[in-house]
Amino acid sequence: MLPAFRFRTNKLKLVTVLAAVVLLTVVFYGRRHASHPPEDAKALDLLREAYAAILTNHVEKPDSKKLVLKMVDGMLAALDPHSAYLPPEPYHEMEVQMSGSFGGVGIELGTKEGRLTVIAPIDDTPAFRAGIQPNDHIWKIDGTPTDGMNIAAAVKRMRGEKGTPVTLTIMRGENARPLVFKLVRDIIKIKSLKAKLLDSGYGFIRISQFQERTGGEFKEALKDLHVKSGGKLKGLILDLRYNPGGLINSCVEVVNCFVGDDIKNTVIVSTRGRTSEANQVYNATLGEKEPRYPIIVLINGGSASASEIVAGAMQDHKRAIVMGTQSFGKGSVQSVIPMKGNAALKLTTARYYTPSGRSIQAKGIVPDIEVAAIRPVAVPVLPKQGEIKEKDLNNRLAPVDKPDEPQIKAPDAVHGQSADKELQNDFQLRRAVELLQSLAMLQERGLTIIK
């Protein structure tokens, strides 16, 4: 379900490919020709002989190109679930997904009642500035009706080079008259994360995918959270649930914000395979890091590849508590090798390992604290009948507070009393906040939580 790749180009980078059911970590390489030993040459002779026999003798003349593609698909399918041939269009789409930017108008598309519908315009894009709204029905694209057109075909028509025009004809609400929007394509940049402050002093960052700019966006999000919290974060929740992976360099940048204050322990992740190119070690840089406030990393069965690298590294370095459910277990690396005709070959070439040397292939990251994703049920707090406390007794001593005694404030959102609706509806997130608040309370009492 989740493969990893390596491409041979001028730059080495690991990438996780996002698809409906395929999640991948990828390394890009340039094309390389391999020599074949005698036994392999005999096997290739068999392939050629079978191919010639089929072309000559099959009752119907076969499509030779289709035959060859099926041969390639068959070879790769015999290796593992993640190796595959990428035709030009899927290969290009993978590169677009990982870059996080493309030429277009900035519309999130969906279908509603069989019609091509705007889910939402992306902020500060041509579609947003033109006034396109959620639930708008895209009737035509450059005069071509969208009736029966799938989302992939519509996306292909709307994407294009920056500065080129595209005209969308929109039907909105009950209006009988169509609205015509003449747009000029621009570079659309998709943010891979969102951040906010939960209650007072607790930061929250959700990373949906590790794209080229994720590392930089993460650092900016941390700076913004520090400012909003008055210069000091009490704790951080890093949400990697349903994150299928992405570029390894970006996930290394995220971990690097917290790891690297010990020169003897800087490994973030390593990859091992049969070739020297497959054997890589990614280390944290030495220097100033984030303060050692408590951190919780949330994962679940949809956390794979690069997100498992982050969770495993933070766990091994004892820099965070991992909470949630066991991750997917995608611990192999695929190399994407460019082929003729703008296609590519995706081939499993290595496994990756956490800093302590753990391979999580088919195992996943096991959380330190397992918390199932259940929907919380509100339990009313009722006064206990007949309960008597010291304050209820006659002639009791009056309470006295020392003027110089520090008062420990109770957590703001324990038991889900936060006004944040996401907290109220997300049991795993609530548990993470409660744990952070408990750790902060213990620190205020002078106990050392994280060493």
N, C-alpha and C positions, 0 to 999 in steps of 0.2 A: 504493500500500500504506500510505503514511503521510501523512495529510492534516493540515491545520491550520485552526483556526476562530476566528471573532470573533463575540461576542454583544453585542447592544446592551442594556445594563442601566445601573444607576448606576455600576458599577465596570467598569474596563477590565482585562481579564486574559486572558492567553494560556493556552490549555489544550491538552494533548495527550490525545486520547481513546484509551483502551485497549480494544481488542477483539481477537478471536481473530486477525484478519488486518488490522485497521485501526489505525494509530497516528496521532495527530493533535495539532497544536498549536492551541490555541483562544483566541480573544478573544471576550468576551461583549458584545453590544450590545443596545440597545433597538430596537423596531420603527421603521422609517422608510419613508415612502411616497415613491416616486420619480416624477417627471414623465416622460412618454414623448413623444419627438419623433414627428412625423407618420409616419415610416417604421416605427417600432415599433408605432404604432397600427394600421397596415395588417396587420402580422404577427399582432397579437392578433385582428384581425377574421377572419383566416384560421383561427386556432385555434378561435374561437367558431363559425365556419361549419362546420368539420369536426366539432366536438363535437355541434352540432345535427343534422347529417346522420346521425351514428352513432346518436344517441338515437332518431331517427325511423325509420330504414330498416334497421338491423341485424336479421338474421333472428331473433335472440333479444334480448329486452329487456336491455340492459346495466346493470350496477351503476354508477350515475353517480358515486358517491364513489370507487369503484375506478378509474374512467376518469380522474378528475381527479388522483388520486395518481400514476397511471402517467404522466400528462402532466408533472407536476412532476419525477418521477424521470427522465424522458427529457430534460428541459431540463438538469438538473444533470449527467447522464451525458455530455451533449454538451460540457461545459466542461472537466472534468479528472477524474482518478480519485478525488479526495478530497472533492468537493462532493456533498452528499446531503441527503435529507430525513430528519429524525429524528422518528419517531412518539413519543408520550408516554413509553412505557416505556423505550426505548433512551435517550431524552434524559435521563430521570430517573436511569437507571443510570450514565450518563456523569458526571452531577453528583455522585453518591455516590462513584464511583471517585476523582474528583479531590479530594473533601473528605477522604477517608481515614478517615471516621467515619460510622457509621450505627447505627440502633437494631436490636438483634438479640441473639443469645445467644453468639456467638463461636465458631463452628465452621467449620473448613475442610473443604469437602465434596468427595467424589469418588464414583466408582462402582467396585465390585469384584464381578466375576462377575455383573454386571447389577443389583447391589443398591446402594442409596444408603448410602454408607459414610463414617464420620468419618475424615478424613485426620489431623487433629489439632485439639484444642481450643486456642484462643488464650489465652495466659497472662492470668490475672486477669480473667476474664470469667465470666458466669453458668454457661456450660457447663463451664469449667475448675473452678470452685469446687464444682459439683455432682458432679464425679467422672466426667464423660463421658470416654471413653478412645479412643485411636486404634484403628481397625478395628471400632469399634462399628457395628452395622448399624441404621440408623434405620428402624424398621418402620412407625411411624405418626407423624404430626404432627397434634396436636389430634384424634386419633381417625381421621384419614384415612389409609388404607394408602398407602405410597409405591411399591408395586409398579407399575412402568411410568412413574413420575413422574421427569421429568428434573431436573437440578440447578437450572436456572433457576426452575422451578416450586416446588421445595423451598425455595430461598432466599427466594422471594417470600412463602411461607407463614411462614417463621421470622423474617423481618424485621418490624419494627413499632416503634411508639413506646415510648420508655423507660417502664418501670413496668407495661407490659401483660404478661399471662401467656401462656405457650405450653407445651404438654405434649408431650414427646417419649417415644415408646415404643421402647425399645432392645432388640435381641437381641445378646447378648455371648458370643462363643466357642461352647462346646458347651452352654451353659445352655439348657434347654428353656423356662424361665420368663422372660417378658419383664420388663425393668426399666423402671419409669415415672419420668420426671424432670419435675417441675413447676417450670418456670423462669420467672423474671421478666426481661423484656428490659431491657437497659441500653445505654448508648452504647458502641459498640465502636470502638476506635481502632487502626488498622493502622499499624504502623511501616514507613516506606518505606526504612529503611536498617539495616545492621548494621555494627558496628565491633569491632575487636579489635587486640591488639598482636601482631605477628609477631616472633618472636625477641626480641632486646633492643633496644628503642628504635625499631622500625619500625612505623608505624601502618598499618592497613588499614581502609578504609570502602567498603562496597558500597552503592550507591544503586540500588534496583530501579525506582523511579518517583518523579517530583517531584510530591509532594502539597502541600497547604496548609501542613503543619507541617514539611516536609522541611528548610527553612532553619534553623529553630530546633533541630531534632533534630541537624542536622549540627554546629552550633556546640557543642552539649552533648557530642557524640561527640568532638570535638577536645579539649575540656577534659578529658574522662575519659582520653583517650589520653595527654595531657601528664602527668596525675597518675600513671598506671600506668608511664610511662617514666621516672619520677623527676624530672619537671619539664621535660624537654627531649626532643623527638622528633628522631631522626636523619634520618627521612624518612617519606614518606606515599605509599601507593598508593590512588588513587581509582578504584574499579572501576565502570565504567559499561556493561559488557558486557550485552547484552540489555535495556538500559533503553530503553523506547519513547518516553520523554519525560515530559510533565506540565506543570505550571504554570510559566510563564516567570518569575514573580516569585520562585519558590523556587529555580530554577536560578541566577538572578541573585544571590540571597543566598549561595549556595554560592561562586560566583566572588568575591563581594565580600569573603570572608574572606582572600583572597590578593592581590587587585588593588585599587589605589587609593592607593598611596603616591607616585604621580607625578601632580600636578595637571594636567599636560598630556596625560595618557594614561589616561583613566578609562572609556572606552567598553567595555561588555561585549557588547552586541548591539544591532543596529538593525533595524527593519522598514520596508519601503518598498512602497507601493501607489499606487493611483490617487486615493485620497481623503486628506484631511489627517489623518483619524483613523487611517489605516493607517500613517502615517509617525511612527514612535516611535524614540527613542534611550534605551537603558537604560544608565546610568552607575554606576560604583562610587562609594561614598561615601569621602571622605577621612578618614583617621584611622589608628589603630593596626591593623596587620594581623598575620597569622601570621608567625613568624620565617621567614627565607628558607632553609628546609631543602629538600632535593631532593624533588620530587614526580613521580610517574609516574601518568598517566591511562590506564587500560586501556579500549579500545573494540573493537568488532567489528561485523559486519554487522547485528546486532540493535540497535545503538546509534542512536537516531534523535531528531530534533527537539530537545527541551530538552537531552538528553544531548550532542548535537552542538554546541549552543550553549556548554556548559561546556567541552568538549574544544577547540573552536575558539578560545574566549577565552583559555584557559590557554596554548594553543599560540602565539597571536599576541602575548600579553604576555610570552612567553618565561619563563613561571612554572612550566612543567611539561614533561616529555617525554611525548609521546603514543605509546603502544605498543599493538600488537595488529594488527588488520586493518582495512581501510577501512570506515567507518561507512555507514549506510544511504543517506544523501543526501536526507533529508526537509527541504528548505529553504523550504517554503511555509507560509503562515499562513492558517488557516481562521477565518472569523468565524461564530459561532453566533447566529443571529437568532431570538429567540423568536417563535413563531407562535400563532395561536388554537388552543384545545383542548389546551394544554400540550405542544405539539409545537415543533419548531425546524427552521430551515434552516441547514445547514452549507455555507458558501460560501468558496471560496479568494479572499482579498482582498489578500494581500501576500506578499513574500518576506522572509526574514531574512538578515542579513549579519553576518559576524564583525567584530571590531574593525578589522582591516586592510582591510575592504571586500569580503571574499570572499563570493560567493554559493555555497553548497554544494548547491544544488538539483540533484538527479540526479548529483552528483559525490561528496558525502560528505567527511568529514575523512580525509585521508591521514595515517597515523601517521608519526611521526619514525623509529620503529624498527618494522619489520614483523616480527611474530612469529605464525606460524600456530598454530592450536589443535590441536596434535598431542599424543597421549598419550606421555609420556616412557617410555623403556625403560631399565631399570636396567642399567648397565654395570659389572660387577665390576672393581675395581681390583686387578690382579695385580702382584706384585713382578717387576721385570725381571731376567732371569737374567744373571749376569755383570756387573752394573752396579757400578762402583767409584767411590766419591766420596773427597774429601780426608780425611774422617774414617777411612777404611779403610786409609790409607797408614801405613807404619811411620815412626816418628820424626817424625810431623806435629806442628806447633805446636798447643798447647792453645787452645781457643776462649776469648776474653776479652770480657766485656760491660762497657761503661762504666757505672758506677753511676748517672750522671745522664742516660744516653741513653734517650729515650722508646722504649718497646717498642710496635710496631704490632701489634695483635691481629688475627689473621686473621678474616674474616667467619664468623659462626656457622653460616650455612646455605647456603654456596656449594655448588653441585652437588647441591642437594636433600637435604642431610643433616639438615634440620630435622625435628623430631618431628611437626610439623603435617601431618596427612594431606592436608588441602586443598592444601598446597604440593606434596606429593609427586605428587598426581594432576592438578594444573593446571599445564601447561607454561608458559603465558603468565604466570601469577602467579609461578612460580619465576624466570622470566627477569627479571621486574620487581624481585623481591627481590634477585636477584644484582646487578642494575644499581645499585640503591640502596646496597647494601653497598660496591660498587666506588667509587661517588661519595663515600660517607662515608669510606672509606679514604684517598682522594686528599685530601679536606679535612683529615683528621688529619695528613697529611704537609705541610700548609701551602699546598696549591694552591687557587686560587679556582675554584670550579666554576660557580656561578651568580652573575651580576652583576645 
